[in-house]
C-alpha cells in the first residue's frame, strides 16, 4: 500500500510529498528555510513523482537560492519603539505599564499603545497584540461577506480566523466554512478582500484550474494584482 505522506530525496534535496484528491501536481518552496513540498494526485506513482522532481530540480534550487538571499525577519520583542504592521502600514509600538486589563489601542491611527501590567512576559504581550489583530478582522470580515455573497451567489455558512503557517485562507466546501489567516490583519485591506473572494470562489470550483481563474476574472478582475501585492508584503 502506497503511503499518502512521505519524504523523497532528489540530489540531496528532501521533498515532502503528500497524495491528495487533486488533479495536478503542486510544487512549493517555503521560506525561511527553503522547505520543499509537493502535492500530487492519489494515483501518481512513485516513479512519476521522482521524474517530475528531477525535471524541476533546477527550479527548486533557484527558488531556494532566492529565499536564502531574503532578509530574515527579526523576532519581535513587543517593546516600545518596535514597528508593527497593520493593514499594510507600519506603526510604532508604545508599551505602557498600568494596573487593570491588558489592551492595545491605536492612537490617532499611527501609534499602537499596548497597556499591560508591570512584569508581563513577552508571550503575554504578544497574545494581547494578536487578540487586537483578531478583533480588527472580526469587525471587517462580516461586511465583506455581505458584499460578496450576492455577487458570487454562494452563501458562507460559517467563517473563522486562525494562525496559518503556509496559507492565507482555506475553504471547507461541504460545510461552506471559510478560514482566514490572522496575518491578514497586517496586510493591505485589499488583500483581505482578495483572499476572502478567492475562498468563496472555491464554493463554485474546488480546483485552481482554468474555470477557477475565469471566475476570479469575472468577480475580481484585479485579483492578480492583489495576489502579487500579497506576495510582496
N, C-alpha and C positions, 0 to 999 in steps of 0.2 A: 504493500500500500504506500502510495506516494505521500510525502509529508506536505502539509499546506504552508509550513513556515520553516525555512532552513537558511543556512549560510553557504554561499558558494564563493570560492576564491579564484579570481582570474588575474594572472600576472601580479600576484601579491596584493591585489585589491579585494578585500572582503565585501561581499554584497549580500544584504538581507533580502531574501526572496519570499514573497507571500503569494500564494494562489488564492484568487478571489473570483467572485461571479462577475467578471468584467469581460469585455470583448477584445481589448487591445492591451499591449504592454505599456506600462508606465514606469519610466526610469527617472529617479530624482536623486540629486546630490544635495545634502543638507549642510548648512553651516551650523556651528562654527568649526566642526572637526572634519567636514567633508564626507560624512557618513553617506553610504550609497544604499538606496532601497529600490527594489524592482518588484512591481505588482504585475502579475501575469494571470491570464485565464486559467481556470482549473484544469483544462485539458492540455495545457502546454507541457511538453516533455522536458526532461532534464537536459537533453541534448539541444533542443531548440533554445532553451534559456542560456546555455553556455555559448552557443554560436552567436546569439544576439548580443551578449555581453562582450564577446571578443570583438565583434564588429563596431561596438560603441566605446571600446576601451580608450581610444584617444580623446573622445569627447568627455568621458568621465574624468580623465586625468587633467584635461584642460579646465574643467569646472572646479576640480579640487585645487588646482594651482591658483585660480581666480579667488576662490574662497580664502585661501591661505594669505593672500595679499590684503584682504579686507581688514580694516581696523577692528580690533576686538573691543566689544562693549565693556566698559568698566562696571564692576559691580557697584550697585547703589548702596550708600550707607544711610540714607534718609536723615541727613543732617542739613542744617542751614547752609545756604549757598549753592547747593546742588541744583542742577537743571533737570526738570521733569516734564515729559511731554503730555499734552492734552489737545486733542483734535488737530494734530499736525503742527502745533506750535510748542515752543519750549517755554517753561515758566520756572522762575526761581522759587525754590522751597525755603520757607522760613519756619523753623521749628520753635514753638513757644511752649514752655512748660507751665502748667497750671493744674489746679485741682478740678475735679469734675470729669465729665465724659471726654473720651478721645474723639476728635473730629477733624476733618480737613475742610477749609473754607477757601474759595477763590476770591482774592481781594482785588477788586477793580479789573477783573478779567486779565490779570497779569501775574500776580504773586499768589502762590499756594501757601496758605498758612496752616501748618499742622499743629494742632493743640494736643498735647499729651502730658501725662503726669511725669514728674521727675523720676528718672531711672527706668523709663520704659525702654525695653530692648529694641534692637533694630528689627527683629522679626515682627514684633507687635506694631511698630511704626509702619512697617510695610503693609501689614494687614489693614490698618486704617486707610492708607492710601488706596489699596486695592478695593476696599469697600466703597470708597468715594467714586472710583472709576466705574464700579458696577452700578452704583446709583445713577450716574450720568447716562449709561447705556439703557438702564431701565426706564428712564424718562424719554429717551429718544426713539427707542425701537417701536413702541405701540403705534405712534403716529406714522412711521414709515410702513408698517404692516398695513394699516388702514389705507394708506395712499396706494399701495401696490396690489392689494388683493383684487380690487375691481378691474385693474389694468391687466394683470396676469390671469385673472379668472380662476384662481385657486385660493383655497382657504388654509391659513395656518392655524391649526387647532391648538398648538402649544409651542412655546419657544422658551429658550433659556440662555444663560451666559455661563461660560466656564473657561478655565485656562486650557489652552491647547498648545502643544509643542510644535506641531507641524502643519496646522490648518488654521484658516481664518474662520471657517464655518463648516457645518455639516447638516445634512437633512435626512430624517427618517421618513421615507416616502410612505410607508404603511401607516404610521401614526400621524403623518403630516406635522411633524415636530421639527423645528429649526433650532440649531445651536449656533451661537456666535461667540467668537473668541473675546475674552476680556481685553486683549491687547488692542482691539479696535477702538477703544476709548481714547487711545493715544494717537490714532491716525486721523487724517483729514475726514471730515464728516461724509464727503462724497464716497470715501472708501467703505464706510459702514453701510451706506445705501447700496453700493455695488455688491458687496458680499451678501447682503440680505436678498437682493434680486436674484443673484446667482443661485442661492439655495432654493428660493421659491420656484425658479425655472426648473429645478430638478423635480418638482412635483409634476411637471409635464414630461420631462425627459431625464431618465436616470443617468445616462452616459454623457461624457464630454465629446459628443460626436458632431457631425455637420448639422443635425437638427437642433442640437443644443445651441450651437453658435448662431444658427438662424434665428432662434427665439430670442437670444440675447441681443442680436442686432435689431430685432423688432421692438423689444421693450426698452432697451437701454443702448441706443446707438453708439454712445461714447464709452462703452464698457471696457474696451481695450485700453483706452487712456487711463481709466480708473485702475485697471489691473496693473499697468506699468507704474502708476503713481504709488500703488500699494507696495510694489516690489522695491521702488526707490526708497520708500520710508522704512 
